Every structure is written in structure tokens, then in C-alpha cells.
Amino acid sequence: MKSFKRPMTVTTGLALVMSLLAGCSSAGTSGTAANSSAPASPAASTAPAASTAATAAPAASPAAAKSAAPVSLVLNWFAEPEHGGNFAALAKGFYKDAGLDMTLTPGGPQVSSTQIVASGKAQFGMANGDDILVARQEGIPIVAIATSMQKSPQALIYHKDSGIKDFGDLVGHKVYVASTASFWQFIKKKYKLDAAQEMKYTGQLVNFVSDKTSVTQGYVTSEPFSLDQQNVAYETKLVADSGYNNYGGVYFTTEKMIAEHPDQVKAFVEATVKGWDYYKDHWEEINPAIQAKNPEMSLDMMKYSAQKEMEFAFGGDAAMKGTGVITKERWEELQKQLVDVGVLKSAEDINKVFTTQFLPKK
């Protein structure tokens, strides 16, 4: 199940990064079968090291000049169809063709992609849009460069006979939600839900299933599949329907990486977008490669997720402006929403939060 974990503070997060890296790298050489040259650990090559490998070779050697730069992407959860574009780009050689020797490193409940990328142990990461804004407030100099989902699949899930029809009906119900979930702060304020019973979200469905009056956060691309398997009658309300305009699965890098290796950032974004465009029509081909890195997720569940996520990845602005697109208007709106509910102390120059310079031209 998805976790809506907020990034840790800079002090605690950076202290924990080194202890996390060993587990991340050993479990995370995703796509190794498709790319046997992928390094065993993203910690083996920081961004500066990757630059040295790519640029310090003698110009007289064509083979050396074309050597791929070792880079890594820290995913926002364990391997799943929500990362389909990245696995497609790896499996079909799009990263390799772009000059990148890519490693996909799985995330998880104890992995902070923002902290790992900030430490220089990985060059790219994935997080939700609001996580990036909060990370920047905490002094982490990361920048959004593209997104996998135009609209977040985050939702509130409730029992069909609970009497809930809209967000305002949540008063009096137990709501299993992460205390740091920014979307909940927005919904709680907008719909005056201070009297709602907030319960600790664990990432499991057992408490929700056993309590017919309860509500839980989840992703419409995953939790409903599990509930269907248990014959639980439920309904969902997308968080986006509350007006909370968050991006899901945003790709980011550091200000330093953009300044020193813009060619690698551009190569990453273009290959990733190409991968998503391929996955859109060939998800059945790519899903077995994802399952190889996450055997606990069945191909049936992956099929469900892949089909459900298409509207989130390729709808909205992407339909007209291209896969992966992000806009200033959306980032400004999201930042204002977070300031209004007190998640952010103040607004910053939004042009420092994201850039569209690396997105392919439509």
C-alpha cells in the first residue's frame, strides 16, 4: 500500500541517509536483466563522479567519449506500474541511447528520496508535488523537472453504506490518514472537519475493512484492487476533487545537478518521457520487468494499476502539452494552498521550485 510520508527534516533525514543507502542499493538495481551494466549501488556514483566519468575521457577515443554516465533514480515506492515509464525506458534502452547508465532504486516507508538526492547519493528522485515544496522550505535545494502524473491518484476510501457522499460528511467518522499528509490539512480546513476522528494510518487496510464506518486514505490505482479481492463494498473520493491541485510522482533533481550537468538532466527527462509514451501502449510487455523487482505484486494487480493510471498520466495538461508537462500556474496554486493551511510558512519564488527547460518540445 502507498505511504503518504512527509520528508524528514534536514537534520534527521541526512543523518539517516547513509544507513538507508545500503538497503536501497542492494534491493534497487531494477532493470538489471535489461541493462546488465547498471551499477549495483547508486551510492557508487554521486553526481560529480558521474560527470567525471562522462567528460574526462580522452577526446581521441570514440568509445570512451560515448560511455554512459552512471546515474540513479530513487523511486517513491517499491517497483510498481506507477513507475512504468522508467522501467520501459530502461528495458527498451532509452536511457542507454541518451547516454545514461541508469539504476532504478526502490523507495518505501523508510526511504526519503529527497534526502538521498540532496546528499548526492542519487541524481534523480520521485516525490509528490507538495513534498517538494515542503522539502525546499526545509532547506533542501531540489527542483521539479517533470511529472509522471498530471493528477494525483490519492483518494479517501469509505464503505459504500457509510452514508458518506462528500468530504463534508466525514465529520464523526474515523479517518485513517497520515498526520503529515498535506492534502488532509487542506480538506480538513476547507470542509471544517476538526471534529473528524483522525486515526494513525499504517499503510494497511485491516482496520478499515473491520470498521464499516471508517475512512482510509489510499491510491485508486492500488487499494481498490485489494478491496475487490476481499469483496468489500466501497466508494472513493479523489483528493483532487476537493480542489487540492497536487502533482503525483514528480521527478526532481538538485539545483547543483542542473547547474553542473544540464545535459544529463535533459537526457533523463527526454528518455523518461519517451518511456512513458511507450508504456502507455505496451504496459503488458513491461509489467513483468516491474514484477521481477517486486514479486509480491501480482501481474493482475499490475494490470489493474496500469489501466487505472492512464487518465492520471496522460490526461489533463499532458493531453495537449505533452507527457510529463508541469506548469507555473499549477505550482503557484499548490503553493498558495499549502501556505493557506499553514503547511508552508511562506511562499517562495515559484520559478526556483520547478523548471520546464528539459521537457521535450510538443
CORVENMO-V53097 format. One record per helix or strand of 3 or more residues. SS is the DSSP state (h for helix, s for strand). FROM is the first residue (numbers start at 1). TO is the last residue. Records with the same first field share a line. If there is no record, write none. Layout:
BEGIN
SS->FROM-TO, FROM-TO
END
This chain:
BEGIN
h->10-27, 42-44, 47-55, 62-65, 81-91, 94-97, 113-118, 129-137, 167-170, 182-190, 206-210, 223-229, 239-242, 255-260, 262-293, 299-314, 317-321, 328-340, 350-352
s->69-74, 100-105, 124-127, 142-149, 154-159, 174-177, 197-200, 215-219, 234-238, 248-254
END
